[in-house]
Amino acid sequence: MKHYDAKVCYASKEYAFEETEYEKKLSSLIYLILTGGQTLLELSDHPFDLSQLPSSFSSFRKKMEKNLTIPSTLQSPPNINTTKVKNSTIPTLKELGFIDTPKDKRSVVIPQGGETEVKDRLQ
């Protein structure tokens, strides 16, 4: 932050223990403005209070699977206006100069991403 002479930092609000610890450290160094909106569910949809957030993902997942009520879906809009984009490919993280993220030793399950993985899991 000093390198850019920043006075304010905007970041997404996090809720897990490690991330909130980083927020505390960062807020002691610079004026920090946190915004929400990146979660799959609204906080009010969770079947438990945040103060009862499990410390591991497995416990969280089990608690969610057992107690979560899925809210009804919204109706699809009749159309969505977008700009026309020619077919293109999205560069990989490696092509953008990033290295693979090391696996966390605490991980029990290595999640796979992407539309196909989600559809397979929902079957």
C-alpha distance (Angstrom), angle and dihedral (degrees) to the residues before:
residue distance angle dihedral
M1 . . .
K2 3.79 . .
H3 3.81 90.4 .
Y4 3.82 89.4 62.8
D5 3.80 95.2 35.4
A6 3.82 87.4 -123.6
K7 3.79 118.2 178.8
V8 3.81 97.5 -175.5
C9 3.80 134.1 33.7
Y10 3.81 122.0 -157.4
A11 3.80 115.9 -159.0
S12 3.79 141.3 158.2
K13 3.80 115.4 -93.4
E14 3.79 111.6 -110.6
Y15 3.79 128.3 -161.1
A16 3.80 108.0 -167.2
F17 3.79 119.4 97.7
E18 3.82 100.3 -110.6
E19 3.79 93.6 45.8
T20 3.80 93.7 48.7
E21 3.81 88.8 51.1
Y22 3.81 88.8 56.0
E23 3.81 89.8 48.5
K24 3.81 89.7 54.6
K25 3.81 92.0 49.8
L26 3.78 92.6 46.4
S27 3.81 93.0 47.6
S28 3.80 89.4 55.9
L29 3.82 88.8 58.4
I30 3.80 102.5 41.4
Y31 3.79 141.8 5.3
L32 3.81 102.0 -82.0
I33 3.81 124.2 -158.7
L34 3.80 113.6 -169.0
T35 3.79 123.7 -160.6
G36 3.79 130.4 -168.9
G37 3.74 133.7 -149.1
Q38 3.78 105.2 95.8
T39 3.78 97.9 99.5
L40 3.79 125.7 102.3
L41 3.81 90.3 -132.4
E42 3.75 132.8 34.4
L43 3.80 111.8 -110.6
S44 3.80 89.0 -115.8
D45 3.84 89.3 60.4
H46 3.81 94.2 59.9
P47 3.81 113.9 106.2
F48 3.83 91.5 -132.8
D49 3.78 139.8 37.8
L50 3.80 118.5 -94.0
S51 3.79 89.3 -116.9
Q52 3.82 85.5 67.4
L53 3.81 94.9 50.1
P54 3.82 107.9 142.4
S55 3.80 115.9 -117.7
S56 3.81 95.2 -131.8
F57 3.78 130.5 52.2
S58 3.82 92.8 -127.5
S59 3.80 91.9 57.0
F60 3.80 90.5 45.0
R61 3.81 92.1 49.7
K62 3.81 93.0 49.2
K63 3.80 91.8 48.3
M64 3.80 91.2 48.7
E65 3.81 94.6 46.1
K66 3.78 91.5 50.1
N67 3.81 100.0 44.1
L68 3.80 110.2 21.3
T69 3.79 120.6 114.2
I70 3.80 110.7 -158.7
P71 3.83 111.4 -133.1
S72 3.80 117.4 -127.8
T73 3.78 117.1 -92.1
L74 3.78 126.7 -107.6
Q75 3.78 121.1 -113.9
S76 3.80 115.7 -97.8
P77 3.79 114.9 -108.2
P78 3.82 114.5 -110.5
N79 3.81 90.1 -117.6
I80 3.78 141.2 -9.5
N81 3.77 118.4 -142.8
T82 3.79 112.7 -143.0
T83 3.75 137.0 163.8
K84 3.79 116.8 -96.6
V85 3.78 111.5 -106.2
K86 3.78 124.7 -174.8
N87 3.79 116.5 -124.6
S88 3.77 109.2 -81.9
T89 3.76 139.7 158.3
I90 3.76 127.1 -115.9
P91 3.81 111.9 -125.2
T92 3.78 117.7 -117.4
L93 3.79 120.2 -114.4
K94 3.81 88.1 -108.6
E95 3.82 90.5 54.9
L96 3.80 87.9 52.1
G97 3.81 90.2 54.9
F98 3.81 99.5 -100.9
I99 3.79 124.0 132.2
D100 3.79 125.2 -133.9
T101 3.79 113.0 -84.3
P102 3.81 110.2 -112.5
K103 3.79 114.6 -114.7
D104 3.81 114.1 -103.0
K105 3.82 109.4 -117.7
R106 3.82 89.3 -141.2
S107 3.82 93.3 59.5
V108 3.77 116.0 113.0
V109 3.80 96.0 179.7
I110 3.78 124.3 31.7
P111 3.83 103.7 -144.1
Q112 3.78 118.4 -137.3
G113 3.78 118.1 -146.5
G114 3.76 135.9 -152.5
E115 3.78 139.1 77.3
T116 3.82 95.0 -81.7
E117 3.81 92.3 52.7
V118 3.81 91.3 50.1
K119 3.81 93.0 48.9
D120 3.82 91.2 48.2
R121 3.80 91.2 50.0
L122 3.81 92.1 49.1
Q123 3.84 92.1 53.5
